[in-house]
């Protein structure tokens, strides 16, 4: 298993990383990586290659969050990344989609109804009642079915 040793400074050397793993150093191989980012910055990290997965898990548990040259290092399993998403076929963009259109029901395409609570409804109805009382033009009495109605 390979371990990622990240959040290290530009001045960190391979010897510093090996000293951090001093109890595991004889059972692992180490290498430093300098990666140039798209924005021009450089990222530095180390990779520790263990033959035993148990030993690597023990090293993660024991050494994650340790300090090298004033920085808390991050130690986790190294994940190989590739340029493209390897779950798709190589020519996936050229293939026509023959399934149903699934994007119609996505949350981003739905019109969301304005959420209202009971207070808004009471406030709105009381404002309407106040407006009717001020005009005095209409009179309304509502009752049960077996009672008389006057409109």
Backbone torsions as a table, in degrees:
resi	resn	phi	psi	omega
1	UNK	NA	138.5	177.3
2	UNK	-99.2	139.9	178.9
3	UNK	-112.7	139.2	176.3
4	UNK	-91.8	128.9	175.9
5	UNK	-116.9	101.4	-173.6
6	UNK	-114.5	179.0	-178.6
7	UNK	62.8	44.1	177.6
8	UNK	-105.8	155.0	-176.8
9	UNK	-83.1	170.9	179.4
10	UNK	-70.0	-22.0	-178.3
11	UNK	-89.8	-4.2	179.7
12	UNK	-70.5	133.5	-179.2
13	UNK	-107.4	170.9	177.8
14	UNK	-63.9	-34.0	177.9
15	UNK	-64.3	-35.2	177.2
16	UNK	-63.5	-41.4	179.8
17	UNK	-68.0	-42.1	179.0
18	UNK	-64.0	-38.9	177.4
19	UNK	-64.5	-34.3	177.0
20	UNK	-63.9	-40.3	-179.4
21	UNK	-94.2	30.0	-170.7
22	UNK	-57.2	-34.1	-180.0
23	UNK	-79.3	-16.1	179.1
24	UNK	-111.1	-1.1	-170.1
25	UNK	-60.5	-33.1	-177.9
26	UNK	-76.4	-14.6	-177.2
27	UNK	-107.3	11.6	-177.6
28	UNK	-142.8	158.9	173.5
29	UNK	-114.3	140.2	-174.0
30	UNK	-121.2	149.2	172.1
31	UNK	-149.9	146.4	177.4
32	UNK	-97.9	144.1	-179.4
33	UNK	-128.6	132.9	173.8
34	UNK	-117.0	120.8	-175.1
35	UNK	-119.8	129.9	178.4
36	UNK	-88.2	125.2	-178.1
37	UNK	-85.6	168.9	-178.7
38	UNK	-64.5	-32.1	-178.1
39	UNK	-84.7	4.2	177.2
40	UNK	99.0	-16.3	178.1
41	UNK	-72.7	164.5	178.6
42	UNK	-118.6	139.7	176.8
43	UNK	-110.4	137.2	-179.9
44	UNK	-119.2	133.9	174.2
45	UNK	-154.2	168.7	178.8
46	UNK	-123.4	155.4	177.3
47	UNK	-125.2	127.5	177.1
48	UNK	-110.8	123.8	-176.7
49	UNK	-104.7	112.7	179.4
50	UNK	-103.5	143.0	174.7
51	UNK	-78.3	-32.8	-176.9
52	UNK	-102.1	126.8	177.4
53	UNK	-69.1	-33.0	178.3
54	UNK	-64.0	-43.3	-179.6
55	UNK	-66.0	-38.9	178.6
56	UNK	-65.2	-42.7	178.0
57	UNK	-62.9	-37.5	177.8
58	UNK	-66.3	-39.2	179.2
59	UNK	-65.9	-40.6	177.6
60	UNK	-60.5	-48.1	-177.0
61	UNK	-62.5	-40.5	-175.0
62	UNK	-81.7	-35.6	-168.8
63	UNK	-107.0	-10.3	-179.0
64	UNK	-63.0	129.8	-178.4
65	UNK	90.7	2.8	177.3
66	UNK	-67.6	167.4	-176.0
67	UNK	-112.0	129.4	171.5
68	UNK	-125.1	120.0	179.1
69	UNK	50.1	43.7	174.8
70	UNK	83.2	3.5	179.9
71	UNK	-114.9	136.9	172.2
72	UNK	-76.3	120.0	-178.1
73	UNK	-88.2	151.7	177.5
74	UNK	-107.3	124.9	178.6
75	UNK	-122.7	122.0	179.7
76	UNK	-150.7	175.2	177.8
77	UNK	-66.5	137.2	-179.6
78	UNK	-78.3	128.1	-179.9
79	UNK	-109.8	119.2	178.1
80	UNK	-73.0	126.4	179.6
81	UNK	-108.0	148.5	177.0
82	UNK	-123.3	166.9	-176.5
83	UNK	-64.4	-41.5	-176.9
84	UNK	-112.2	169.3	177.9
85	UNK	-80.2	108.8	-171.6
86	UNK	-74.2	-4.3	177.5
87	UNK	-77.5	-18.2	-178.8
88	UNK	-92.5	159.4	175.3
89	UNK	-70.2	156.8	-177.1
90	UNK	-61.2	-39.8	-177.2
91	UNK	-105.0	38.1	-174.8
92	UNK	-65.2	-26.5	179.4
93	UNK	-73.6	-23.4	-178.5
94	UNK	-86.2	-15.9	-176.9
95	UNK	-83.4	135.4	177.3
96	UNK	-73.9	149.2	179.0
97	UNK	-88.0	120.7	-177.8
98	UNK	-108.8	6.5	179.0
99	UNK	-92.1	176.2	178.5
100	UNK	-69.8	153.7	178.3
101	UNK	-71.0	115.6	-175.3
102	UNK	-95.3	-14.8	-173.2
103	UNK	-78.3	-11.8	-179.6
104	UNK	-63.8	-32.2	-175.3
105	UNK	-96.6	11.2	179.6
106	UNK	-71.6	152.0	-177.1
107	UNK	-60.6	-34.6	-176.9
108	UNK	-69.8	-20.5	-178.8
109	UNK	-94.9	-12.6	-177.7
110	UNK	-83.2	144.9	174.5
111	UNK	-85.9	121.3	-177.4
112	UNK	-88.4	132.2	178.3
113	UNK	-72.7	144.2	178.8
114	UNK	-68.2	127.2	-178.7
115	UNK	-78.6	131.3	-179.7
116	UNK	-125.5	149.2	174.5
117	UNK	-116.5	177.6	-175.7
118	UNK	-62.7	-32.4	-178.1
119	UNK	-63.8	-41.7	178.7
120	UNK	-61.9	-41.2	179.7
121	UNK	-66.3	-42.2	178.0
122	UNK	-63.6	-41.6	179.7
123	UNK	-64.0	-43.3	-179.6
124	UNK	-65.6	-42.5	-179.6
125	UNK	-68.5	-36.7	178.9
126	UNK	-68.6	-34.2	177.2
127	UNK	-67.5	-36.8	176.7
128	UNK	-66.4	-41.7	179.1
129	UNK	-63.6	-40.5	178.3
130	UNK	-63.4	-38.9	179.5
131	UNK	-66.0	-39.6	179.1
132	UNK	-67.1	-39.5	-179.9
133	UNK	-65.0	-34.8	-179.6
134	UNK	-68.5	-38.5	-178.1
135	UNK	-74.9	-41.0	179.0
136	UNK	71.8	7.3	-177.4
137	UNK	-78.3	-28.1	-175.8
138	UNK	-122.7	151.5	-180.0
139	UNK	-134.8	131.2	-175.3
140	UNK	-138.3	131.5	174.4
141	UNK	-126.0	127.3	178.3
142	UNK	-118.1	140.1	-179.2
143	UNK	-146.6	-171.7	178.9
144	UNK	-74.1	168.1	-178.5
145	UNK	-59.1	-36.5	-177.2
146	UNK	-85.9	4.7	177.8
147	UNK	-104.1	160.1	179.2
148	UNK	-73.5	147.3	177.5
149	UNK	-114.9	139.1	176.7
150	UNK	-131.1	124.7	-178.7
151	UNK	-117.2	NA	NA
